[in-house]
Amino acid sequence: MIQNIEELLRNPWFNQIASALIIAVLSYLLLQGLKAFVQRRLAGAKQNRAPWAEDLLKKTRWPVRFIMAYLAIAASLQAAPLITQKIPTLATIAKITWILLCFWLLDRVAVVVTKHSRLPATFTSNTRTLLLTIHRILFTSLALLIILDTLGISITPILASLGVGSIAVALALQDTLNNFFSGIYILVDRPIRVGDYVKVDGGPEG
C-alpha cells in the first residue's frame, strides 16, 4: 500500500491536479478576503447615506461571485499544464468566459451609475430607461464582436457590412428615424410639459 502511495505521489497528473486544487482553494479564499474588505468599505459608504452603495452590492453580487470562481480556476490551471495541453480549446473557452463575465459586471455597474447619477433635471425615468437600453445594446454588440475576434473570425467584413447596411436602413427609414430621434430629443430636453398650451402651426391647439 505504501508503494502504491509512493507511485501515486510520483504521478505527474496527480501532482498537478493536487497542486491545482490547492491553488484554487487558496486563491478563492484570498479573493473572498478582498471581497469582504471592499464590502466593508461600501457598507461604510452606505452608513454615510450613499444610496448607490447598497444597490451596487446587490447588482454586482452574482457577477463578482462568478469572477472570483473564474480567477481561482484560472490560477489553478497555471499549475496544471498537462490539463491545458490535453484540452487545447480550454484557453479559448476561458477567454470567452472572461469576456462575458467582464461585460456582465460592467453592465451591472453601468445600471447603478445611470440610476444614481445626477442627470439634468429634464431627464425623467423614461430617459434613464432609454439610456440603459442604449448602453446594453452597445455592450452586447461589443462583447459579440470581441468574442468573434477571439474565435478567429475576422470582424472587418462584419463591420463593413454593418456600415453599408446602416446607410441603406437610414435611407429607407429616413422618416421613421427622424421621428425616433425627435422623440429622444423631446425625452431629454422636455420642451413640452404637462399643462403647457401647445399651438401647432396651421393646425390644432390646446
Secondary structure by P-SEA (a helix, b strand, c coil): caaaaaaaaacaaaaaaaaaaaaaaaaaaaaaaaaaaaaaaaaaaaaaccaaaaaaaaaaaaaaaaaaaaaaaaaaaaacaaaaaaccaaaaaaaaaaaaaaaaaaaaaaaaaaacccccccccaaaaaaaaaaaaaaaaaaaaaaaaaaacccaaaaaaaaaaaaaaaaaaaaaaaaaaaaaaaaaacccccccbbbbccccccc
